[in-house]
Structure formats: C-alpha cells, structure tokens
C-alpha cells in the first residue's frame, strides 16, 4: 500500500468535493487547492484522470468529475492509481517476464 503525499491527498479531496457538489473546476482551481504546478495537473488529467472527467470548456480548461471517481473506496486506492508504476502495470509486466 502506498502512503501518498499531502498534495495527492489534497487532489483526492478536491476531486471528491467537486464531484459531490456537482461543481466544475478549472486547472487553476486544482492548482490552488493542491499546490501542484499547472503542468502537473494537466499531465494527471491527460494520463490518469481523463476517464473520471468530462471537459466542460476546452478554452478555460474546466471539467466536471463524474461517477467513475467512486471506484476509489479510499485515498490509498487513489494513490495506487496515480502512482507512475501502478500495481496493474507491474502485475502485467511480471506476468510476461
């Protein structure tokens, strides 16, 4: 089980807050809520979070969080998904080597 960081926990809480309140968010708002750099948030959205979001406005880079976020029963599952070497990828690698 991965421990996670304060920024990851802030992102987790921010995404769930947006989801539960049905409020869209911008990249800038996510940056402010988490302390991550804009490029990091953009990368997370593109590589890890896209299937949890619906883009509201491409020019404003704003999104709604959709119910796919509920697949994480807790923060630690979210951290596992967000890690660069998630268990699923590692398991697939181990299966073929």
Steps between C-alpha positions, in 0.01 A plus 500: 500500500640836403500780754434801276593863544321805633452624143349167393266510796405858413428394140292203617296720735463773238372260234250340737383841620439606138324172427273511804411866450456451123724800440735528206860596564779658302863398490578825684258407781659155528844663517383732776338216697793261476823694462591307185640685199257558210705265280469223761122538520479501119710183484289325766185592312640377170663180627315392814170682548346544157252213544380665824428835338283668239649806339265797539697769321817427307611866493458540875633148568205422725357162589226317687590196709276206411393195698801295384684666788294282737708197405750612764369383831773692680797730455747212476328355194517843340873524577556156348328614181693826487840342555723485196541127541158380604457144618299407190787602271751323724286183505476502121874546472568217747261270314707519182847494652 
